[in-house]
Amino acid sequence: MNIYAKTAAATVVVKRQTSQTSGYQLRYATNSKLKNAKTITIKGNKNNTIFLNGLRAGTTYYMQTRTYMTVKGKKYYSKWSSTGHCTTNRETNSTHQSATPTPTPTPTSTPVPTPTPIPKADLPAHDQKENAPAKYTYEIYGLDKQKADIYTDCLKPLFIKTDNPDPNSFSLIFNGNDSRTSAYRSGSSRFFDDIPLENNDSETTSLEKVKGGYIKYVKFFEAGTYTVEFREYSLSGYTVANTVTLNVLDYDQAENAWLIDIINKTTTADMTPFEKMDAISAYLREPGRFKYLTRYNDHTVDLAADPNEPFFVTYRWNSSTSPSVLGEFAELVGGFDDIHYCFGDYPVGSPSWSIWHYVVKLTIGNETRNYAVCPMGSTGNIEEIKMIDFSDLSNMRKFG
């Protein structure tokens, strides 16, 4: 998680999890053991930014986060994260602090003047479109080797290939600043482990510098066609340097189509519900079909070139997503009296939980069968994290 402290407030950005996540929890306190901690619950997979207001100025706060999944009205929680902390800013008498404070003069010294800041090209006061030619070129590339489509509710890293050295002098406008999109900045806790960032100390732009351009992290909340307008700014207005069209697919619709396709090619109408689930599970368990989430040094990592989601594109999942999807298959097959997820039956981390948490129990009458399709964790292991080479576009998909 990334924590940004203010005078009496803080903003916590939780690393977004898979689409099966139902929400996030954060607990915080002024002691490192989190005694008498306050807990905040945020519903929704995409609502991974938590705002804390009413905090005490100049105070250190300790925080932990976790995710939860809701299945048939019951919440199943992950383990609490490691503890992070931040110290809120102290209150000052002035409403503005200079980046370079002016020393207080003494009787034996001459006051040192505040240095004049180097002027930067501000955005125009009036957003006036101009007909002047653009100074630089702009292109958009997807980073995953599968060159997959863009899906709603999935954080998408876009490579902005440009020769413009100043990220504050241009912007990307989605459908005229469409509210159905959000932009993110990874901060110190990077979203993807294989993106070699360069000199990213700017707090004035969501763009992150890489060789040959910038990375912009975008999430789309609704499917459809988005027109991306590259605008170069000057003191008198802006110039449209390029326009790129992005087609965003609906995640839920794509997943449902994937589920139905597998049902159609693995089952027949004369099968019983159990026989259908046997055939579906056998298909999903075929060697090499699914891998675990990417793991490096026994930790799950996110790679932009080989992402973990959407699972129906990447064919990677874990012990949380796989039973949830099995339940979705069972609901589409129909005929079951009960679909029971074992994830929350035992304390997380206990021996019984380790055996049962990835299992779904399906019941018809007095008969219950267990189903599990989660691959071994070792199937996701990699020996090294290969950084993306932004000078080689052959493994990238150009959009527009």
Order of alpha helices (4+ residues) and beta strands (2+ residues): beta-beta-beta-beta-beta-beta-beta-beta-beta-beta-beta-beta-beta-beta-beta-beta-beta-alpha-alpha-beta-beta-alpha-alpha-beta-alpha-beta-beta-beta
